[in-house]
Amino acid sequence: MQTVLPKKRLLVNLKIVERCNLNCTYCYFFNGEDQSYQSHPKHLSKNMVLKIAAYLKQGCEELKVTELTLIFHGGEPLIYSKAHFDWMCTLFSETFNSSTTIRYSLQTNGTLINEQWANLLLKHNVGVGISLDGPEIYNDKYRIDHRNFGSYQSVITGLKKLKDGFKDKSNSIGALCVINPEFSADIIYKHLAKDLRLKSFDFIIPDYHYDNPPPFPAKKYGEYLIDLFHSWISDEADNESEEVELRIMSSSVGRFFGFSSLLYGSGKSDNNQLLPLITISSNGDLSPLDELRTTDPKFRESRKNIENTSLKDFFALPLFNIIEQATNTLSKKCQECCWSEICEGGGLVNRYRTENKFDNPSIYCEGLMLFYSHVAKYLLENGFPFEEMKRNLKLQEEKEVETII
């Protein structure tokens, strides 16, 4: 049996809280098919933190991991006790004080951020991503609390507290927005970049697939990405505007220049640097990439726990061979597509179908092709050498070349 080779970097989604003060209608964790969180502890206990720290220490040594990124996740991680969070970060930092560099990030809905949390996150150098779907009228349609009230005003209050606390480290604050074609990409971009003056944010394609298709035609998502691209390009061209880091666009455009994908779960991984991302639940259960919870149950119910499986043995499980093979093997339709070097099949979760697993193009295929065609034409019209594009796309047949001009 082929196993995943040891690599240098490891990303871990650590679910420190498995409950949430919001009830976002599209949430895959609480409002999806998987309801396993109900049998898990609401909060990560101190005893479990100690076990996880020792587990990751041993795993990083065995796999020769040089850089560990802990992503504090939920649920809503800021429901966690501040005192416990402070102790936890201190413990992890002391555990990995020499052998492995450790970095922290946290994904939050932002509603619970106050001055104390801002200072605590700054103390431990935790990068913060705030989930926000645009201006109030957009955000509050789906990002609601358990009383059906919108969350926007609480998020903005929390964001202000965070920015006041971080001051010169505002680059450590970002936002994450779910793409929704019923809204304007340009309005959302300008709200995040101009109104809220965020220097880093990203847009994510929803985790729909063939068994659970998106509510809009794929073409609509492509049109959204085109509008977002022009908002970003126009902003980049504005000399008076601070440069905005928008990973989904940097990654997409970078592929035309021959760079690797910057988006985890989309495109081939660098086998010499990055292990598959894993999730550790509040009870110590282990699972792969969190988004795969919406697909085959084996990806959310590995039946492995930090107390019965070493990290090295966990990565040797057949399910990681499935992920590795799916990531690096495109469907027949994708192999024949002129955008295969750019798209690489799209997000792994978006390719899933029960009958043939990941052996499909993305459910958003039509929209992605529309988007990549638009970007290619824009680059060519603005001086990008055609021969270089042809080389990076590995185009040979004349009919393939005609597709992008």
N, C-alpha and C positions, 0 to 999 in steps of 0.2 A: 504493500500500500504506500503510495506516494504521500509524503507529509510536507507541511509548510515549513520552509527553511527558516532558521533563526534570523532575525533582523535586528536593527539597532534602535528603532523608535517604537514606542508603545503608547496608544491612546486608550484610556479607560473611562467609560461613562460610569460614574459612581452614584448610585441612587441613594442619596442621604435622606430623602423624604419621599414616600410613595403615596402622598395625598396632595391635593391642591385646593387653594382658596378660589380658583376660577373654575369655570365649566365650559371651556371653549368647545364649540359644537363640533369642530373638525379634529379634535384631539385623538390621535391613534392610541394613546396609552389608557385613557379613562373611558373614552366613548367609542372604542373599537371592539373587535371581537374578543381580544385577549383581556380577560378580567383577572389574571393571576395576581395582580397587585393586592386584591382583597384578602389574600391569604398571607401576605407579607407584613412585617412590622411597619407601622406608620413611619417610624424614624429609625435611622441607623444607630444602634446602641454603641456605647463606649467599648464594650467587650468585642463587638463585631469589628469596630474600627481597628482595635489592636490585632485581631486575627487577619484582617485585610492587609494591614501594613506589613505584617510578617510574611504573608502570602506573596504579596507583590515584591517584597525585598528578595525572597528566595527565587521567585520566577524571573526577575530581572537579572539576577546573578547567573542562573542556569542558561538563560537565553542571550546573555551578554548585551542586554538593553542598556544603552548609554543615555537615553532621554525618555523620561516618563511624563506624560501629560495626564493629569487627573481632571476630569470634567465633572464638577459637582452638578448633579442633575436631579430630576424629580419625575413626577410631581413638581412641587414648588420648593426648591431647596432652602429658601429663606424662612420657611416655617420652622426650620431647625433652630435649636437653642444657640444663641450667640456664644455662650460660654463653651458649649460643646464644639462648636465650629472652630473657635480659637484654639482649643486644646487639640482638636483633630489636625489642623494645619501644622501646628507646632510639632506634633508627633510625626507626621509624614516627613516634614523637613528634616527632623533629627534622624529619622530612619534612613533617609537617602542623602545624608550630608556629604558623602564622598564618592560612592561607587556609581551613582546614577543621578544625573541632573533631573530635578523634578520641577514641573511647572503646573500652575493651577489656572483653571478657567471655570466659569459658572454661568449657567443659562437660567434666567429668571424671568418671570412675567413683570417684575419691576414694582409691583404694587406695595410690597412690604419694605422697600428700601427706606431707611431713615439715617440719621447722622451716625448712629452707632454702627449700623451695618456698613456704611460707606467707609468709616475709619477702620473697621475690621478687615474689610476686603483690601483696602490699601495697605494695611500692615503686612498682610501675607502676599501681596503682589498678585492678587487674583484678577485675571482679565474677566470682564463682565459682558455678557451678551443679553440684551433685553428684547423679549418678544414683543413686537409692535407692528401692527398691520397698516400703519399710515395714520392720517388725521382721524379725529374723533368719529366722524360719520362713517368711516370705513372700519376702523378698529372695533367699534362697539357693536357692529352687526353680528360678529361671531365670537369675539373675545369678551365673554360675559361672566359674571359671577353666579353663584348658586341661587341668587334671587332674581336673575335675569337682568341685572344692571350692568351697564358698560364699565370697562376697566380703564379707559383712556386717561381720565383726570388723575387717578391714583398713580398710573404709570408715569405721567409727566411730573408729578410731585416727587416721585421716587428718583426719576432721572435727574432732576435738578439737585436733589440732595447728593446724589452720587457724583455729579460733575463738580459741585462745590467741594466735596471731600477729596476728589482726585486731582483737582486743579491742573498742575502741569503734566499729569499723566492721563489726560483725557483720551489719548490714543488707545488706552486699555479698555475703553467703553465702546461697545458696538450695539447694533440692533439687528434683529432677524425678522424678516417679513415673509409671509407665505403668499406665493403668487396666486392671484384671484382675478381672472379676466373680466369680472363684472366691475372692477375698479380701474382707475387710471394709473398706469405705471408712472407717468410723468408727475402727476400730483403727489403720489407717494414719495417719489425720489426727491422732489423739491421740498416736501415737508421734512424729510429726514435730514437732508443736506443743508437747506437754507433756514427753515424755521427752527429746527432743533440743533442745527450746527454740529451734527455728528460727522466724524471724520472716517468712520468705518462702519459699514453695515452690509447686509447681504440679503438676497432674495432666494427662497428655496422653492423648488418645484414640488407640489404635493405628492404624497406617497401613494398615489393611485396606481393600480395595475389592471390586468385583464379580468381578474376575478372581482375587482371592485373599481370599475372605470370612473374617470373624472366626470364632473357634472357638465363640463363644456367640451365642445369638439377640440381636438388637439390643435387645430389651426389657430384657435383663439389664444392658446398659450404661446404659440409662436409669435403672434401679433403683439402680445404683451411684451415678450422679450425684445422685439424690435423697438417698441416704444421706449423701453427701459434702456436699451443700447444708445438710442439717440439722446436721451436725457443725460446719460453718463458722458457721452462724447462731447455734447455741447458744454457740459460743466467742465470737462477737462480742457476745452479750448478757451474757457474764460480765464484770462490771466489774473483776474481779481479774486477768483474763487480758490479756496484751499483745496488741495488735491484730496479726493475721496477714494478710499479703498473699497472697491466693490468686487468681491472675489468671483462671483458668477460671470461677470463680464471680463475681468482680467484673465480668468481661466479660459473662457471661450475664445477670446481674441488671441491669447497666447498660443493656443493650439495651431493657429494659422502660421505662427512664427516658429513652430517646431518645438514649443515647450510642452512639458507634461501637464496633465490636468491638475488643478489645484483643489478639486472637489472630491472629498472622500466618497467612495461608492460609485464614482462615475469615471470610467477609464481605468487603464491598467495601473496597478500600484508599482512603486519602485521597490523591487524585491530585495534590494540591498539596504533599505532604510526603514521600511514601515511594516510592522505586523498588523494583521487585521484588528480593527477596533473591537473591543469587547465591552460588555455591560456587566456590572456586579450589582445585584439587587440588595435590598436592605436586609435580606436573610442570608446573603452570601451566595445565592444562586448565580451561575455563570451563563451568559448567552452571547451570541455574536452581535453584530451591528444592530442597534435598537430598532431601526426602521423595518427590519425584516420580520418583526413581530406580526406584521399585517399579512405575511405570506404563509409558508408552510409551518405548522406548529412546532416542528423539530427545531426551528431557529429560536423559539422562545421557551421551549421546554427541553433543554439539553439533558436534564436530569443530572447535571453536574453542579457541584458546589465547591467552594474554596476548601471545605473540610474533607472532601473525598477525591479531589482531582488536582494535581499540580498544574501550574500554568503551562508548563511544557507539554504535559499529556493532554491538556485541554486543546491546545493548538494542533495536536496530532489527530484529533477526532475527524472522522470522514466528512462531517458537515463543513469543515474549513476547506477540505479539498473541493467540495461542491462550490463553495464561494469563490475559491481561487480559480477553478476551471471556468465558472460562469463569467468572472471578471475578465479573464484573458481569452475567452473564446466567444466570437460573435456568431449570431444566427446567420443563416445562408443569405437572407435578405440584406443584412447589415454588411456582410462581406462584399456584396455586389454593389453597395452604395458608394457614390463618390465622396460622401462625407464621413466614411468609416474612420479615417485617421483623426478627424476632428471630434466626432461624436462618441466613437467607441461603444456604441450601443445605448448610450444614455445611462441614467441611473439604474443600478442593479435592481432595486425594488420595483421600478416601473416596467421591468421586462417580464415580471412573473405571471405565469398562468399554470393552474393546477396540472393540466394535461402534460405539458412539456417543460415545466419549471421555468428556467431563465433563458431557454433557447428561443427567444423572440426579440424583435426590435422593441424599442420603448413604446409604451402606450401613447406617448406624445410624439411619435415619429414624424408625422406630417407637420406638426408645428416646429419641431427642431430643424427639419430640412428647410422650411421656410425661413427660419431665423438664420441659419448658417449661410444660405444663399444670399440673404440680404447683407450680412456682414462681409462676405467675400466680395460682392459687388462694390460695397462702400470702400473697402481697402484698395481694390484695384483702381477705382476712380480717384483715389487720393494718393496714388503713387506707389503702392505696394507692387514690387516686381512680379509680373505674371509667372515667370519661370520659377521663381522661388516658391510661389504658392502652389504651382503645379508639382514641384518637387516635394513639398511638405505634405501635400494631399496624396502623393504617390499616384498621380494620374498618368495614364499612358494612352488609353484609347481616345481618339478624337471626339467621340460622342460624350465621353466623360468631361473633357475639357469644355465642350460647348455648354455643359450644365451650369458652369459657374460664371459665364460671361453673357 
